[in-house]
Amino acid sequence: MQPAQLRESDFQRYPAKARKIAIDNLPLLRLLPLGFVPFLLKEVILYDWKFPAEQRELDWQMTYLTAMTPVHREEEMRSFAALTLNEKLAALDWVNAPAQFLEQLSAHLWATHQMDGFRSASEDYVHKLNESLSVEPLPAARLGVVLIGQGVNASPYPLFRKLRRQGVHFTNVDPADGFRVISQALRDRAELHPSPYSHWQINGGKTDALSGFASVSYDALMPARNALAAKMLSAYEAPKFDPEQLRTTLAQTTVETLGIHSSGDGIMDRFALSLLTEGSGTQIYSTTFVQWGAREALRRAQPLTLYVRYAPRQKERSMDELLAGTTGLSQTDAEGSLIDADMGAYYTWLNQQRLSEAAKAHFLVWFEGQRQAVAVGPGLAKGTVNAATITMAALLQRVL
């Protein structure tokens, strides 16, 4: 089937909001080439499970394409329309399974040496789309707070080597009551600026969820992680390991098959599922789970506040042992986790900088329970050191 043949009935299997988006934009979809439409439908079919920021961006993309003159749209789509696609691709159910279609499309483009041209056309389109995007002003500056080093009293590792260059390295923070002070300040911030999915908490351990925050916890997802690990172990122990089949199995995993339903929020359940099935190592290592979770929360939800707390991960073992939950799995590596979290904090800052109003954003990373911290943001001189004694409350005033 070609896009020009699309009918309203083709979208009956879509969730309610996604179906409405598709049908409302049916005249547009019929005008777009097969080398482009499934990319749109891959996002549309998940519309009901997207965060508000993602929905706004998809709504705008439809508006952007619809507003083009026929000549302009034809010019924008020329490279996609010029792709040579075989009948086997066109025969796939690209309406109801766009993700699977795109996997086959990618393989076809590589095999037929069309990938370079496709990638260039895609980058050009996305660049123009992003330039046209209108972003509403934020109600406050973005804030990222990262706690690292839980369970470590001292370390010879030189912390914050990358982040020190971006702000002030505080070397004499009074750690007394620091965790409680941070938690209360973040609760107050969420209460002052209430909005769905605007405030996020990513936990690597057993921290209680903050009121007003969307929360994802490594420990809370233990049953789902164990269920997924069993699936992965079965694939690894098969007579012939097929990585493509494992990838397909992960892609077809649902919140129901993993029993992810404790949040009471279908959107957050889907987000948790994506962390476990799309991330590498998120099923096993808490530090990887936290770092990937922070990245995805920033990329997808674009939160006003992000609170990240690392916890010790388990020691490295063979893949079979890790997936099976055998020998020594309860042993943790707090020192190694500190190093992981230090780099993870830097990556989180980088991802925060990719969002709107990055120049106004603030970022704080604290060696939990200890005297070291780095604060980044307006009014905080880059690459400087502050050795004066400062309470956590006073430090937070510098970044709130």
C-alpha positions in Angstrom: 0.0 0.0 0.0 1.1 3.6 -0.8 0.3 6.6 1.4 -2.1 7.9 -1.2 -4.3 4.9 -0.5 -4.7 5.6 3.2 -8.2 5.5 4.6 -9.6 6.3 8.0 -10.3 2.6 8.7 -6.6 1.9 8.5 -6.1 3.6 11.9 -8.8 1.7 13.8 -6.1 -0.2 15.9 -4.5 3.0 17.0 -5.1 4.3 20.6 -7.8 7.0 20.8 -5.7 10.1 20.7 -3.3 8.7 18.1 -6.2 7.7 15.9 -7.7 11.2 16.1 -4.3 12.7 15.2 -3.9 10.4 12.2 -7.4 10.9 10.9 -7.3 14.7 11.3 -4.1 14.7 9.3 -5.1 12.1 6.7 -5.1 14.6 3.8 -1.5 15.5 4.7 -0.4 11.9 5.1 -1.7 10.9 1.7 0.6 13.5 0.1 3.8 12.3 1.7 6.1 9.6 0.3 6.5 6.1 1.7 10.1 6.8 2.6 8.8 9.4 5.1 5.3 8.6 6.4 6.2 5.7 8.6 8.6 8.0 10.6 5.6 10.2 11.4 3.4 7.3 12.2 6.0 5.7 14.5 5.5 8.9 16.7 1.7 9.2 16.1 0.9 5.6 17.2 2.6 6.3 20.6 0.9 9.7 21.0 -1.3 8.6 24.0 1.8 7.6 25.9 3.9 10.6 25.1 4.7 13.5 27.6 3.2 16.9 26.9 6.5 18.2 25.5 6.6 15.4 23.0 3.0 15.9 22.0 3.5 19.6 21.4 6.5 18.8 19.2 4.5 16.3 17.1 1.5 18.6 16.9 3.8 21.3 15.6 5.4 19.0 13.0 2.0 18.3 11.6 1.2 22.0 11.5 4.6 22.7 9.9 4.0 20.2 7.1 0.4 21.2 6.5 1.3 24.9 6.3 3.7 24.3 3.4 2.7 25.2 -0.1 2.4 22.2 -2.5 5.6 23.3 -4.2 7.5 23.8 -0.9 6.3 20.4 0.4 7.3 18.6 -2.8 10.8 20.2 -2.6 11.1 19.1 1.1 10.1 15.6 0.3 12.0 15.1 -2.9 14.9 13.2 -1.4 12.5 10.9 0.5 10.3 10.4 -2.6 13.4 9.5 -4.6 14.3 6.5 -2.5 14.1 3.2 -4.4 12.0 0.9 -2.3 11.0 -2.6 -3.3 7.6 -4.2 -3.3 8.4 -6.3 -0.2 8.7 -3.1 1.8 5.5 -1.6 0.5 3.7 -4.8 1.4 4.6 -4.5 5.1 2.1 -3.2 7.5 3.8 0.1 7.9 0.6 1.7 9.3 0.2 -0.5 12.4 3.8 -1.6 12.8 5.9 1.4 11.7 8.8 0.6 14.0 9.2 -2.8 12.4 8.9 -1.3 8.9 11.7 1.2 9.7 14.0 -1.6 10.8 13.5 -3.3 7.4 13.8 0.1 5.7 17.2 0.7 7.4 18.5 -2.6 6.3 17.3 -2.0 2.7 18.9 1.5 2.5 22.3 0.1 3.7 22.1 -2.8 1.3 21.3 -0.5 -1.7 23.8 2.2 -0.7 21.1 4.8 -0.2 21.7 5.4 3.5 24.0 8.4 3.1 21.5 10.3 1.0 18.7 9.4 3.3 20.6 10.5 6.4 21.5 13.9 4.8 17.9 14.5 3.8 16.7 13.6 7.3 19.2 15.9 9.0 18.3 18.8 6.7 14.6 18.3 7.4 15.0 18.1 11.2 17.2 21.2 11.2 14.6 23.2 9.4 11.8 21.8 11.6 13.7 22.7 14.8 14.4 26.2 13.5 10.6 26.7 12.9 9.6 25.5 16.4 8.2 28.1 18.7 9.1 27.4 22.4 7.1 29.0 25.2 9.1 30.7 28.0 9.8 28.7 31.1 8.1 29.7 34.4 11.6 29.4 36.1 15.1 28.5 35.2 15.7 24.7 34.8 17.3 23.0 37.7 19.3 19.8 37.8 20.4 18.2 41.1 22.5 15.1 41.2 23.6 13.2 44.3 26.5 10.8 43.9 28.7 8.6 46.1 26.1 7.0 48.4 27.9 4.6 50.7 31.4 6.1 50.2 33.0 8.1 53.1 36.2 9.1 51.3 37.8 8.5 47.9 41.1 9.3 46.3 39.3 9.7 43.0 39.5 13.3 41.7 35.8 14.1 41.5 34.1 16.6 39.2 37.1 17.1 36.9 34.8 18.0 33.9 32.1 19.9 35.8 34.6 22.0 37.8 35.4 23.8 34.5 31.8 24.8 34.2 31.1 26.3 37.6 32.2 26.7 41.2 33.8 23.8 43.1 32.7 24.0 46.7 35.2 22.1 48.9 33.8 22.8 52.4 30.1 22.1 52.3 28.5 21.4 55.7 26.9 18.0 55.0 24.6 18.1 58.1 21.0 17.5 57.2 21.9 18.0 53.5 19.7 15.4 52.1 16.6 16.6 54.0 17.3 20.2 53.0 17.6 19.3 49.3 14.4 17.2 49.4 12.4 20.0 51.0 13.7 22.6 48.6 12.7 20.5 45.7 9.2 19.8 47.1 8.7 23.6 47.6 9.8 24.2 44.0 7.3 21.6 42.6 4.6 23.2 44.7 5.5 26.7 43.4 5.4 25.5 39.7 2.9 22.7 39.5 2.6 21.1 36.1 2.4 17.4 34.9 5.7 15.8 34.3 7.6 19.1 34.9 9.5 17.8 37.9 11.3 14.4 37.8 13.1 12.1 40.3 15.3 9.3 39.1 16.4 6.9 41.9 19.1 4.3 42.0 18.0 3.0 45.4 15.2 3.1 47.9 14.5 6.8 48.1 10.8 7.8 48.7 9.2 9.7 45.9 8.9 13.5 46.3 5.4 14.9 46.2 4.7 16.7 42.9 7.5 14.6 41.1 7.3 12.0 38.4 9.4 9.2 39.9 11.2 6.2 38.5 13.1 3.9 40.8 15.5 1.1 40.1 14.5 -0.8 43.3 10.8 -0.4 42.6 11.2 -2.0 39.2 13.0 -5.1 40.6 10.1 -7.6 39.7 10.0 -6.2 36.1 13.8 -6.3 35.8 13.9 -9.9 37.0 11.2 -10.9 34.5 13.1 -9.2 31.7 16.4 -10.8 32.8 14.8 -14.2 32.5 13.8 -13.5 28.9 17.3 -12.3 28.1 18.9 -15.3 29.8 16.7 -17.7 27.8 17.9 -16.0 24.6 21.5 -16.2 25.6 21.3 -19.9 26.5 19.5 -20.9 23.3 21.5 -23.4 21.1 22.1 -20.6 18.7 22.0 -17.0 20.1 20.2 -14.7 17.7 20.8 -11.0 18.7 18.2 -9.8 16.2 15.6 -12.2 17.7 16.4 -10.8 21.1 16.0 -7.3 19.9 12.6 -8.2 18.5 11.6 -9.9 21.7 12.5 -6.8 23.7 10.6 -4.6 21.3 7.5 -6.7 21.7 7.6 -6.7 25.5 4.7 -4.9 27.1 4.0 -3.4 30.5 1.6 -6.3 31.0 4.1 -9.0 30.3 6.6 -7.4 32.8 3.9 -6.5 35.4 4.7 -2.8 35.3 1.6 -1.1 36.8 2.6 0.1 40.2 2.7 3.8 39.3 -0.9 4.1 38.5 0.1 6.2 35.5 0.2 4.5 32.1 2.5 7.1 30.6 5.1 6.6 33.4 4.7 2.8 33.1 5.5 3.0 29.4 8.5 5.2 30.2 9.8 2.6 32.7 9.3 -0.1 30.1 11.4 1.8 27.6 14.2 2.3 30.1 14.4 -1.5 30.6 13.9 -2.6 27.0 15.8 0.1 25.1 18.7 0.8 27.4 21.9 -1.3 27.5 22.6 -2.5 31.0 19.7 -0.7 32.6 18.2 -4.0 33.6 21.3 -4.9 35.7 23.3 -1.9 36.8 21.6 0.8 38.9 24.1 3.4 37.8 23.4 2.7 34.2 19.7 2.8 34.9 19.9 6.2 36.6 22.1 7.8 33.9 19.9 6.5 31.0 16.8 7.5 32.9 18.0 11.0 33.4 18.9 11.3 29.7 15.6 10.1 28.6 13.6 12.2 31.0 15.5 15.3 29.8 15.1 14.4 26.1 11.5 13.4 26.2 9.8 15.3 29.1 12.1 18.4 29.1 11.5 18.9 32.8 11.8 22.1 34.7 13.4 20.2 37.6 15.4 17.0 37.5 16.5 15.3 40.7 18.9 12.3 40.3 20.2 10.2 43.1 22.8 7.4 42.5 23.2 4.3 44.6 25.8 1.6 44.7 25.6 -0.8 41.8 26.4 -4.5 42.0 29.8 -5.7 41.1 30.5 -6.9 37.6 30.0 -10.6 36.9 29.6 -12.8 33.9 26.5 -12.1 31.9 25.0 -15.5 32.8 25.5 -14.8 36.5 24.1 -11.3 36.2 21.0 -12.4 34.4 20.4 -15.5 36.5 20.9 -13.7 39.8 23.5 -16.1 41.1 26.9 -16.0 42.7 27.8 -12.8 44.5 25.0 -10.7 43.0 24.3 -9.0 46.3 27.9 -7.6 46.5 28.0 -3.9 45.6 30.9 -1.7 44.4 30.4 1.7 46.1 33.7 3.1 44.9 33.2 2.0 41.3 29.7 3.4 41.5 31.0 6.8 42.6 33.2 7.0 39.5 30.3 5.9 37.3 28.0 8.5 38.9 30.6 11.3 38.5 30.7 10.8 34.8 26.9 10.3 34.7 26.4 13.7 36.4 28.5 15.3 33.7 26.4 13.7 31.0 23.3 14.8 32.7 24.5 18.4 32.7 25.3 18.1 29.0 21.8 16.8 28.2 20.3 19.6 30.2 22.3 22.1 28.1 20.6 20.8 25.0 17.2 22.1 26.1 15.7 25.6 25.7 16.9 28.4 27.9 20.1 26.5 28.7 22.0 29.7 29.4 19.7 30.3 32.4 19.8 26.8 33.8 21.3 25.8 37.1 22.9 22.5 38.0 24.2 21.1 41.4 26.1 17.9 42.0 26.9 16.9 45.6 29.1 14.1 46.9 26.4 12.9 49.2 27.1 13.2 52.9 30.5 14.8 52.2 31.9 18.3 51.7 32.4 18.4 48.0 29.9 19.9 45.5 29.9 21.8 42.2 27.3 24.4 41.2 26.9 25.6 37.6 24.8 28.4 36.3 24.4 32.2 35.9 26.4 34.2 38.5 28.7 31.2 39.2 32.2 31.8 37.9 33.5 28.9 35.8 36.5 27.0 36.9 36.7 28.6 40.4 37.0 27.1 43.9 35.2 28.2 47.0 36.8 26.8 50.2 34.7 28.7 52.7 32.3 26.8 54.9 28.8 26.8 53.5 25.5 25.1 54.5 23.4 23.2 52.1 20.6 25.7 52.5 23.0 28.5 51.6 24.4 26.6 48.6 20.8 25.9 47.3 20.1 29.6 47.4 22.9 30.0 44.9 21.1 27.7 42.4 17.4 28.2 43.1 
